[in-house]
Amino acid sequence: MVCRLGDLNSTESKLVSTQPDFKITPDQAQLDSISRDLRFHPAAAVEPKSLTATQLESYNTDGYIKPIDVYSNEQITDLRHYFDQLLEQTIAAGGDSYSISTAHMKHGRVYDMLTNPGIVDCVADVLGDDVIAWGSHFFCKMPGDGKAVAWHQDASYWPLSPSKAVTVWLAIDDADLENGCMKFIAGSQHSGHLTYRESDPDEHSVLDQTVENPEQYGHIVVDDLRAGQASIHNDLLLHGSDANNSTRRRCGLTLRYAAAEVRAEMGWNAKGVVVRGTDAVGHWGNPARPSHD
């Protein structure tokens, strides 16, 4: 199955108001104070429009779908050049290769990727007819940077409830074991919210949570992707990645989506763009496309 994107620059440019910055890893005390329904909710599409029945079965059983062909070689090459410029600007401003977060509220072309119907069609087959796109974060491991991403669950970091959310991981560069591609624990979403510990500094983890002994929850699956391909995984699926000790960069763009019925705390509803159907009660901020890059 191929989900093709349309014109990357087809969305009309609009002005966007100044928005607050959001922490990549929210304050744990605040998260602990929120009542969240962190249970796996399977995809229920009877007649999927973009994904196949086999892919939806894989999602419900194993918690992920891969690979999905999204961008042509020409398109992803163009996007890689765009990211190279964005990264150069970020580093010049004092950031690093992991600093480009909530990017759709700052950069028009990232907004276009997050809201593109080719990706949203696939997500809607998993989440339903009313879909919110709320997150966009570049995870860029530079050659030999030595940083890993410990085994974790996305839902553990998010002030969202109920747990009806997915991540689309879009490969900007080729991603494989050599340069630290993502790995899943198949079926671990069925175990609910897992116990974790705070990551030790000597683990050199990009994030700050670590789930021990991951293979007690399922077997490891390597999410190796060619540039321009993507995977979709459930917010409770246990995943992580090793350090990039190669001479090649490994950049991926995480695009986050939730069913419109999901409620966000800590002001995170300001991030959410209605990309399919409706937001019946107007919970999500639905920010306009930034006019600049």
Residue frames as qw, qx, qy, qz and C-alpha x, y, z in Angstrom:
[[0.000, 0.888, 0.460, 0.000, 0.00, 0.00, 0.00],
 [0.435, 0.138, 0.021, 0.889, 1.30, 3.44, -0.94],
 [0.076, -0.879, -0.389, 0.264, 0.16, 6.70, 0.65],
 [0.503, 0.321, 0.187, 0.780, 1.32, 9.43, -1.72],
 [0.145, -0.627, -0.288, 0.710, 1.53, 13.05, -0.73],
 [0.404, 0.831, 0.351, 0.153, 0.25, 15.89, -2.81],
 [0.373, 0.708, -0.093, 0.592, 1.89, 19.23, -3.53],
 [0.578, -0.249, -0.481, 0.611, 4.14, 20.08, -0.58],
 [0.136, -0.134, -0.140, 0.972, 3.40, 23.78, -0.90],
 [0.135, -0.452, -0.675, -0.567, -0.32, 23.62, -1.71],
 [0.323, -0.685, -0.589, 0.281, -1.60, 24.78, 1.69],
 [0.127, 0.840, 0.128, 0.511, -2.36, 28.49, 1.63],
 [0.435, 0.073, -0.457, 0.772, -0.04, 30.51, 3.85],
 [0.370, -0.810, -0.334, -0.308, -1.70, 32.15, 6.85],
 [0.023, 0.614, -0.478, 0.627, -0.44, 34.22, 9.74],
 [0.714, -0.351, -0.597, 0.099, -0.12, 32.41, 13.05],
 [0.354, -0.871, 0.091, -0.329, -0.25, 34.05, 16.46],
 [0.134, 0.562, -0.728, 0.370, 2.61, 33.78, 18.92],
 [0.878, -0.268, -0.336, -0.212, 2.38, 30.43, 20.67],
 [0.537, -0.713, 0.432, -0.130, 3.96, 29.22, 23.92],
 [0.355, 0.459, -0.814, -0.013, 6.90, 26.83, 23.91],
 [0.914, -0.258, -0.007, -0.312, 6.14, 23.29, 25.00],
 [0.364, -0.597, 0.715, -0.014, 8.60, 21.07, 26.85],
 [0.540, 0.300, -0.740, -0.265, 9.83, 18.00, 24.98],
 [0.486, -0.197, -0.826, 0.207, 9.59, 16.06, 28.25],
 [0.367, -0.704, -0.166, -0.585, 6.82, 17.56, 30.44],
 [0.176, -0.481, 0.614, -0.600, 7.11, 18.01, 34.17],
 [0.388, -0.076, -0.918, -0.005, 6.58, 14.61, 35.82],
 [0.035, 0.238, 0.677, -0.695, 4.78, 16.03, 38.85],
 [0.450, 0.271, -0.038, -0.850, 2.21, 17.65, 36.58],
 [0.529, 0.115, -0.735, -0.407, 1.72, 14.42, 34.63],
 [0.249, -0.098, -0.911, 0.313, 1.26, 12.49, 37.87],
 [0.198, 0.252, 0.478, -0.818, -1.51, 14.88, 38.92],
 [0.518, 0.225, -0.315, -0.763, -3.57, 14.16, 35.79],
 [0.690, 0.082, 0.677, -0.242, -6.07, 11.31, 35.61],
 [0.349, 0.477, -0.579, -0.561, -5.41, 9.49, 32.32],
 [0.911, 0.136, 0.311, -0.232, -7.02, 6.47, 30.64],
 [0.121, 0.643, -0.709, -0.265, -3.92, 4.65, 29.38],
 [0.716, 0.076, 0.689, -0.087, -5.42, 1.54, 27.80],
 [0.138, -0.142, 0.724, 0.661, -4.95, 0.23, 24.29],
 [0.574, 0.512, 0.337, -0.543, -7.81, 1.06, 21.95],
 [0.520, 0.036, 0.719, 0.458, -7.65, -1.02, 18.74],
 [0.197, 0.206, -0.399, -0.871, -8.40, 0.34, 15.29],
 [0.464, 0.317, 0.744, -0.362, -12.02, -0.36, 14.46],
 [0.369, 0.459, -0.330, -0.738, -12.25, 0.59, 10.77],
 [0.773, 0.215, 0.572, -0.167, -14.50, -1.89, 8.94],
 [0.707, 0.594, 0.272, 0.272, -13.64, -0.62, 5.46],
 [0.421, -0.608, 0.160, 0.654, -10.24, 1.13, 5.59],
 [0.497, 0.846, 0.111, -0.160, -9.67, 3.62, 2.78],
 [0.284, 0.832, -0.476, 0.008, -5.86, 3.72, 2.59],
 [0.222, -0.442, 0.857, -0.143, -4.46, 0.94, 4.74],
 [0.581, 0.019, -0.741, -0.338, -5.23, -2.70, 4.12],
 [0.820, -0.457, -0.100, -0.331, -7.09, -5.04, 6.43],
 [0.876, 0.002, -0.308, 0.370, -3.79, -6.87, 6.97],
 [0.301, 0.418, -0.291, 0.806, -2.08, -3.65, 8.05],
 [0.481, -0.539, 0.090, -0.685, -4.85, -2.86, 10.52],
 [0.936, -0.269, -0.219, -0.053, -4.62, -6.39, 11.90],
 [0.681, 0.205, -0.343, 0.613, -0.88, -5.83, 12.37],
 [0.066, -0.526, 0.217, -0.819, -1.60, -2.61, 14.24],
 [0.724, -0.470, -0.014, -0.505, -4.13, -4.26, 16.54],
 [0.961, -0.146, -0.201, 0.120, -1.92, -7.29, 17.21],
 [0.761, 0.028, -0.138, 0.634, 1.59, -5.85, 17.22],
 [0.260, -0.807, -0.226, 0.480, 1.02, -2.11, 17.69],
 [0.107, -0.608, 0.356, 0.702, 2.67, -0.83, 14.52],
 [0.753, 0.590, 0.291, 0.004, 2.48, -0.65, 10.71],
 [0.097, -0.764, 0.467, 0.434, 5.58, -0.50, 8.52],
 [0.210, -0.273, 0.081, 0.935, 6.80, 0.43, 6.01],
 [0.365, 0.789, 0.468, -0.159, 4.51, 2.95, 4.33],
 [0.477, 0.171, 0.320, 0.801, 5.80, 4.64, 1.18],
 [0.013, -0.823, -0.374, 0.428, 5.14, 8.35, 1.53],
 [0.125, 0.868, -0.200, -0.438, 7.59, 10.54, -0.41],
 [0.843, 0.508, -0.022, 0.173, 9.27, 9.96, -3.74],
 [0.746, -0.122, -0.019, 0.655, 13.07, 10.18, -3.93],
 [0.248, 0.500, 0.148, 0.816, 12.80, 13.65, -5.43],
 [0.411, -0.773, -0.209, -0.436, 10.42, 14.87, -2.72],
 [0.783, -0.578, -0.112, 0.201, 12.44, 13.52, 0.20],
 [0.643, 0.115, 0.022, 0.757, 15.65, 14.95, -1.24],
 [0.001, -0.647, -0.147, -0.748, 13.99, 18.36, -1.35],
 [0.625, -0.725, -0.160, -0.243, 12.76, 17.95, 2.23],
 [0.830, -0.268, -0.117, 0.475, 16.20, 16.84, 3.39],
 [0.400, 0.355, 0.021, 0.845, 17.71, 20.05, 1.98],
 [0.325, -0.723, -0.165, -0.586, 15.01, 22.00, 3.80],
 [0.794, -0.586, -0.154, 0.055, 15.80, 20.24, 7.08],
 [0.724, 0.057, -0.099, 0.680, 19.54, 20.84, 6.58],
 [0.107, 0.539, 0.025, 0.835, 18.85, 24.58, 6.47],
 [0.589, -0.677, -0.172, -0.407, 16.50, 24.40, 9.46],
 [0.867, -0.350, -0.180, 0.307, 19.09, 22.48, 11.48],
 [0.537, 0.261, -0.080, 0.798, 21.82, 24.97, 10.57],
 [0.175, -0.640, -0.062, -0.745, 19.63, 27.85, 11.78],
 [0.766, -0.582, -0.208, -0.174, 18.74, 25.99, 15.00],
 [0.820, -0.173, -0.171, 0.518, 22.36, 25.27, 15.89],
 [0.319, 0.419, -0.023, 0.850, 23.36, 28.86, 15.10],
 [0.392, -0.648, -0.085, -0.648, 20.67, 29.98, 17.57],
 [0.204, -0.482, 0.690, -0.500, 22.11, 27.78, 20.34],
 [0.887, -0.058, 0.192, -0.415, 19.99, 24.65, 19.90],
 [0.270, -0.362, 0.871, 0.196, 21.00, 21.14, 18.90],
 [0.259, 0.075, -0.791, -0.549, 19.81, 18.41, 16.55],
 [0.191, -0.394, -0.895, 0.087, 17.00, 17.40, 18.92],
 [0.026, -0.317, -0.357, 0.879, 15.69, 20.92, 19.59],
 [0.273, 0.006, -0.404, -0.873, 13.25, 21.30, 16.69],
 [0.014, -0.332, -0.917, 0.221, 10.00, 20.50, 18.49],
 [0.240, 0.720, 0.517, -0.396, 6.38, 21.61, 17.95],
 [0.308, -0.195, 0.450, 0.816, 7.76, 22.57, 14.57],
 [0.139, 0.538, 0.714, 0.426, 4.37, 22.83, 12.81],
 [0.150, -0.896, -0.380, 0.174, 3.57, 25.93, 14.86],
 [0.295, -0.737, 0.225, 0.565, 6.74, 27.64, 13.68],
 [0.120, -0.360, 0.692, 0.614, 7.48, 26.37, 10.17],
 [0.651, 0.349, -0.013, -0.674, 5.02, 26.28, 7.30],
 [0.566, 0.344, -0.698, -0.273, 6.53, 23.31, 5.49],
 [0.052, 0.063, -0.937, 0.340, 6.43, 21.15, 8.61],
 [0.490, 0.258, 0.418, -0.720, 2.75, 22.14, 9.01],
 [0.642, 0.387, -0.373, -0.546, 2.22, 20.94, 5.44],
 [0.364, 0.225, -0.904, 0.012, 3.78, 17.56, 6.22],
 [0.150, 0.059, 0.805, -0.571, 1.73, 17.15, 9.39],
 [0.508, 0.393, 0.365, -0.674, -1.55, 18.01, 7.67],
 [0.271, 0.323, -0.680, -0.600, -0.98, 16.39, 4.28],
 [0.822, 0.025, 0.069, -0.564, -3.97, 14.21, 3.32],
 [0.716, 0.318, -0.618, -0.059, -1.74, 11.33, 2.19],
 [0.222, 0.187, -0.807, 0.514, -0.56, 10.74, 5.76],
 [0.432, -0.059, 0.403, -0.805, -3.85, 11.71, 7.39],
 [0.784, 0.091, -0.361, -0.497, -5.72, 9.12, 5.29],
 [0.610, 0.130, -0.758, 0.189, -3.59, 6.38, 6.81],
 [0.027, 0.106, -0.653, 0.750, -3.96, 7.74, 10.33],
 [0.575, -0.045, 0.072, -0.813, -7.74, 8.07, 9.97],
 [0.760, 0.030, -0.599, -0.250, -7.99, 4.35, 9.21],
 [0.477, -0.005, -0.743, 0.470, -6.51, 3.77, 12.67],
 [0.060, -0.114, -0.502, 0.855, -8.06, 6.58, 14.74],
 [0.198, 0.636, 0.713, -0.220, -11.42, 7.17, 13.08],
 [0.331, 0.721, 0.445, 0.416, -13.17, 9.92, 11.14],
 [0.131, -0.972, -0.006, -0.194, -12.27, 12.84, 13.43],
 [0.839, -0.026, -0.122, 0.529, -8.50, 13.35, 13.68],
 [0.161, -0.980, 0.106, 0.052, -6.29, 15.95, 15.35],
 [0.763, 0.325, -0.206, 0.520, -2.64, 16.50, 14.36],
 [0.411, -0.907, -0.062, -0.063, -0.89, 17.93, 17.40],
 [0.580, -0.682, 0.346, 0.282, 2.86, 17.22, 17.40],
 [0.759, 0.612, -0.098, 0.201, 5.95, 17.45, 15.21],
 [0.475, -0.787, 0.380, 0.105, 9.50, 16.85, 16.43],
 [0.673, 0.584, -0.451, 0.055, 12.72, 16.12, 14.58],
 [0.795, -0.502, 0.328, 0.092, 14.82, 13.38, 16.19],
 [0.628, 0.722, -0.276, 0.094, 18.16, 13.82, 14.47],
 [0.808, -0.470, 0.242, 0.261, 21.10, 11.66, 15.52],
 [0.294, 0.859, -0.396, -0.135, 24.26, 13.16, 14.14],
 [0.826, 0.299, -0.458, 0.135, 27.10, 10.80, 13.08],
 [0.600, 0.092, -0.591, 0.532, 28.73, 9.34, 16.17],
 [0.243, -0.625, 0.114, -0.733, 26.73, 11.46, 18.61],
 [0.264, 0.119, -0.862, 0.416, 26.51, 8.56, 21.08],
 [0.413, -0.031, 0.405, -0.816, 22.95, 9.32, 22.24],
 [0.110, -0.210, -0.957, -0.169, 20.39, 6.54, 22.53],
 [0.530, -0.280, -0.045, -0.799, 16.64, 6.66, 23.11],
 [0.161, -0.132, 0.912, -0.352, 15.82, 4.35, 26.03],
 [0.185, -0.348, -0.883, -0.253, 12.90, 1.94, 25.90],
 [0.148, 0.218, 0.390, -0.882, 9.77, 4.01, 26.57],
 [0.188, 0.602, 0.765, 0.132, 6.12, 4.57, 25.73],
 [0.102, 0.369, 0.197, 0.903, 5.03, 7.82, 24.08],
 [0.439, -0.672, -0.449, -0.394, 1.81, 7.94, 26.10],
 [0.651, -0.441, -0.396, 0.473, 3.84, 8.08, 29.30],
 [0.345, -0.112, -0.012, 0.932, 5.01, 11.60, 28.36],
 [0.086, -0.331, -0.436, -0.832, 1.75, 13.00, 27.05],
 [0.198, 0.179, 0.581, -0.768, -0.98, 14.75, 29.09],
 [0.480, 0.057, -0.478, -0.734, -3.64, 13.15, 26.89],
 [0.240, 0.105, 0.921, -0.290, -6.63, 10.96, 27.71],
 [0.922, -0.175, 0.344, -0.014, -7.96, 8.56, 26.60],
 [0.372, -0.486, 0.650, 0.450, -4.99, 6.85, 24.99],
 [0.691, 0.555, 0.460, 0.058, -6.14, 7.09, 21.37],
 [0.107, 0.913, -0.282, -0.273, -3.05, 8.45, 19.70],
 [0.915, 0.170, 0.194, 0.309, -0.36, 7.39, 17.25],
 [0.198, -0.746, 0.367, 0.519, 3.04, 8.51, 16.02],
 [0.805, 0.577, 0.075, 0.116, 4.00, 8.57, 12.35],
 [0.518, -0.617, 0.372, 0.462, 7.81, 8.29, 12.15],
 [0.657, 0.753, 0.048, -0.015, 8.94, 9.72, 8.82],
 [0.767, -0.236, 0.241, 0.546, 12.47, 8.90, 7.70],
 [0.213, 0.935, -0.134, -0.250, 14.27, 12.00, 6.41],
 [0.127, 0.612, -0.769, -0.135, 17.48, 9.93, 6.07],
 [0.764, 0.033, -0.635, -0.115, 17.80, 6.18, 5.57],
 [0.491, -0.557, 0.476, -0.471, 17.39, 4.57, 9.00],
 [0.854, 0.085, -0.512, -0.033, 18.90, 1.17, 9.85],
 [0.823, -0.514, -0.169, 0.172, 20.57, -0.59, 12.76],
 [0.682, 0.146, -0.087, 0.711, 23.97, 0.85, 11.89],
 [0.121, 0.360, -0.062, 0.923, 22.89, 4.46, 12.38],
 [0.030, 0.105, 0.671, -0.733, 20.45, 3.87, 15.23],
 [0.390, -0.272, -0.520, -0.710, 17.02, 3.22, 13.76],
 [0.577, -0.288, 0.327, -0.691, 13.99, 2.73, 15.99],
 [0.289, 0.012, -0.957, -0.019, 13.05, -0.68, 17.42],
 [0.636, -0.324, -0.061, -0.697, 9.65, -1.86, 18.65],
 [0.171, -0.079, 0.939, -0.286, 8.54, -4.46, 21.18],
 [0.388, -0.148, -0.643, -0.643, 5.74, -6.10, 19.22],
 [0.548, -0.457, -0.674, -0.191, 2.48, -6.43, 21.12],
 [0.354, -0.111, -0.558, 0.742, 3.65, -4.46, 24.17],
 [0.250, -0.267, -0.071, -0.928, 0.74, -2.00, 23.82],
 [0.672, -0.376, -0.548, -0.327, -1.53, -4.68, 25.30],
 [0.586, -0.202, -0.592, 0.515, 0.34, -4.42, 28.63],
 [0.225, -0.918, -0.325, -0.043, -0.95, -0.91, 29.30],
 [0.048, 0.908, -0.286, 0.302, 1.12, 1.78, 30.99],
 [0.871, 0.017, -0.388, 0.301, 4.37, 0.16, 32.09],
 [0.574, -0.781, 0.019, 0.247, 6.54, 0.81, 35.12],
 [0.618, 0.615, -0.134, 0.471, 9.66, 2.84, 34.31],
 [0.594, -0.582, -0.131, 0.540, 12.57, 4.41, 36.12],
 [0.119, 0.957, -0.131, -0.229, 14.35, 7.69, 35.58],
 [0.836, 0.454, -0.130, 0.279, 17.15, 7.27, 33.05],
 [0.668, -0.555, 0.074, 0.491, 20.70, 7.40, 34.42],
 [0.145, 0.896, -0.226, -0.353, 22.99, 10.12, 33.03],
 [0.268, -0.473, 0.768, 0.340, 25.54, 7.50, 31.93],
 [0.598, 0.372, 0.709, 0.035, 22.91, 6.00, 29.61],
 [0.083, -0.269, 0.371, 0.885, 23.21, 9.11, 27.40],
 [0.209, 0.526, 0.817, 0.111, 19.50, 8.89, 26.61],
 [0.016, 0.338, 0.285, 0.897, 17.73, 11.64, 24.69],
 [0.551, -0.566, -0.283, -0.543, 14.64, 11.14, 26.89],
 [0.113, -0.497, 0.625, -0.591, 14.44, 10.60, 30.64],
 [0.817, -0.165, 0.332, -0.441, 12.45, 7.38, 31.13],
 [0.266, 0.378, -0.875, -0.147, 13.68, 3.80, 30.89],
 [0.899, -0.125, 0.071, -0.413, 11.57, 0.63, 30.92],
 [0.249, -0.514, 0.821, 0.005, 13.64, -2.33, 32.09],
 [0.356, -0.015, 0.932, 0.058, 13.71, -5.81, 30.51],
 [0.469, 0.330, -0.128, -0.809, 11.63, -4.88, 27.46],
 [0.407, 0.162, -0.811, -0.387, 11.56, -8.36, 25.94],
 [0.112, 0.180, 0.892, -0.400, 9.33, -9.60, 28.75],
 [0.419, 0.505, 0.325, -0.681, 6.56, -7.72, 26.91],
 [0.776, 0.592, 0.150, -0.158, 7.22, -9.08, 23.40],
 [0.788, 0.002, 0.304, 0.536, 9.88, -9.59, 20.77],
 [0.136, -0.640, 0.178, 0.735, 12.05, -6.90, 19.17],
 [0.610, 0.626, 0.436, 0.216, 11.19, -5.63, 15.68],
 [0.394, -0.283, 0.202, 0.851, 13.62, -3.40, 13.77],
 [0.338, 0.835, 0.366, -0.235, 11.96, -0.35, 12.22],
 [0.395, -0.267, 0.449, 0.755, 14.42, 0.10, 9.38],
 [0.417, 0.795, 0.392, -0.201, 13.13, 2.57, 6.79],
 [0.514, 0.271, 0.309, 0.753, 14.34, 4.11, 3.56],
 [0.021, -0.298, -0.100, 0.949, 14.26, 7.89, 3.36],
 [0.390, 0.002, -0.379, -0.839, 10.72, 8.86, 2.38],
 [0.549, -0.284, -0.770, -0.160, 9.12, 5.88, 4.11],
 [0.347, -0.453, 0.348, -0.744, 7.22, 6.00, 7.40],
 [0.349, -0.206, -0.906, 0.121, 5.92, 3.76, 10.13],
 [0.478, -0.539, -0.060, -0.691, 2.89, 4.20, 12.41],
 [0.446, -0.061, -0.830, 0.331, 2.95, 3.05, 16.01],
 [0.485, -0.713, -0.465, -0.201, 0.54, 3.14, 18.92],
 [0.077, -0.793, 0.287, -0.531, 1.24, 5.51, 21.80],
 [0.751, -0.522, 0.337, -0.223, 1.55, 2.59, 24.25],
 [0.936, 0.277, -0.146, 0.163, 3.94, 0.55, 22.10],
 [0.608, -0.677, 0.260, 0.323, 7.30, 0.12, 23.82],
 [0.733, 0.599, 0.043, 0.321, 10.11, 1.37, 21.59],
 [0.410, -0.808, 0.235, 0.352, 13.60, 2.85, 21.63],
 [0.736, 0.644, -0.128, 0.165, 16.79, 3.09, 19.61],
 [0.797, -0.293, 0.016, 0.528, 20.53, 2.60, 20.02],
 [0.152, -0.790, 0.176, 0.568, 23.13, 5.30, 19.60],
 [0.711, 0.702, 0.004, 0.043, 24.29, 6.27, 16.14],
 [0.577, -0.600, 0.405, 0.379, 27.95, 5.23, 16.06],
 [0.709, 0.399, 0.431, 0.390, 28.14, 5.33, 12.27],
 [0.285, -0.212, 0.198, 0.913, 29.43, 8.03, 9.96],
 [0.082, -0.412, -0.607, -0.675, 25.91, 8.68, 8.63],
 [0.283, -0.081, 0.314, -0.903, 23.23, 10.95, 10.05],
 [0.139, -0.374, -0.909, -0.120, 19.86, 9.50, 11.08],
 [0.204, 0.063, 0.189, -0.958, 17.07, 12.04, 11.02],
 [0.096, -0.447, -0.864, -0.210, 13.39, 11.29, 11.48],
 [0.255, -0.222, 0.050, -0.940, 10.37, 13.54, 11.86],
 [0.039, -0.322, -0.910, 0.257, 7.80, 12.35, 14.40],
 [0.324, -0.238, -0.267, -0.876, 4.26, 13.43, 13.52],
 [0.034, 0.139, 0.862, -0.487, 1.72, 12.97, 16.31],
 [0.414, -0.242, -0.453, -0.751, -2.04, 12.42, 15.94],
 [0.136, 0.119, 0.828, -0.531, -5.00, 11.78, 18.24],
 [0.059, -0.572, -0.773, -0.268, -8.70, 11.12, 17.92],
 [0.067, -0.536, -0.068, -0.839, -10.66, 14.36, 18.31],
 [0.678, -0.612, -0.320, -0.251, -12.37, 12.99, 21.44],
 [0.711, -0.115, -0.370, 0.587, -9.02, 12.98, 23.27],
 [0.215, -0.963, -0.094, -0.132, -8.58, 15.72, 25.84],
 [0.645, 0.319, -0.286, 0.634, -5.26, 17.47, 26.45],
 [0.483, -0.826, -0.194, 0.215, -4.07, 19.05, 29.69],
 [0.558, -0.465, 0.157, 0.669, -1.22, 21.50, 30.37],
 [0.223, 0.754, -0.092, -0.611, -2.33, 23.68, 27.46],
 [0.338, -0.188, 0.796, 0.467, -1.36, 21.08, 24.88],
 [0.452, 0.621, 0.639, -0.049, -4.71, 21.47, 23.14],
 [0.133, 0.853, -0.106, -0.493, -3.27, 24.69, 21.67],
 [0.216, -0.415, 0.746, 0.475, -1.07, 22.54, 19.41],
 [0.473, 0.222, 0.852, 0.036, -3.86, 20.54, 17.82],
 [0.266, 0.299, -0.396, -0.826, -4.90, 21.04, 14.19],
 [0.726, 0.284, 0.512, -0.362, -8.17, 19.54, 12.94],
 [0.016, 0.422, -0.722, -0.548, -7.06, 17.50, 9.92],
 [0.255, -0.148, -0.871, -0.394, -10.04, 15.20, 9.40],
 [0.328, -0.592, -0.735, -0.035, -13.71, 15.51, 10.37],
 [0.193, -0.792, -0.071, -0.575, -14.60, 17.86, 13.19],
 [0.282, 0.001, -0.670, 0.687, -13.73, 18.87, 16.74],
 [0.239, -0.636, -0.668, -0.303, -17.32, 19.01, 17.97],
 [0.427, -0.818, -0.337, 0.186, -16.69, 20.98, 21.16],
 [0.282, 0.882, -0.141, 0.351, -13.77, 23.12, 19.99],
 [0.777, -0.592, 0.063, 0.205, -11.31, 21.66, 22.50],
 [0.743, -0.038, 0.242, 0.623, -8.30, 21.89, 20.18],
 [0.141, -0.664, 0.021, 0.734, -6.67, 25.19, 19.26],
 [0.646, 0.581, 0.452, 0.202, -6.56, 24.56, 15.50],
 [0.214, -0.707, 0.187, 0.648, -3.69, 26.99, 14.82],
 [0.631, 0.754, 0.004, -0.186, -3.26, 28.36, 11.32],
 [0.866, 0.231, 0.053, 0.441, -0.35, 27.51, 9.05],
 [0.378, -0.681, 0.108, 0.618, 2.73, 29.63, 9.83],
 [0.531, 0.839, 0.057, -0.105, 3.50, 31.98, 6.96],
 [0.114, 0.839, -0.532, -0.009, 7.28, 31.63, 7.32],
 [0.974, -0.007, -0.150, 0.171, 10.03, 29.00, 7.19]]
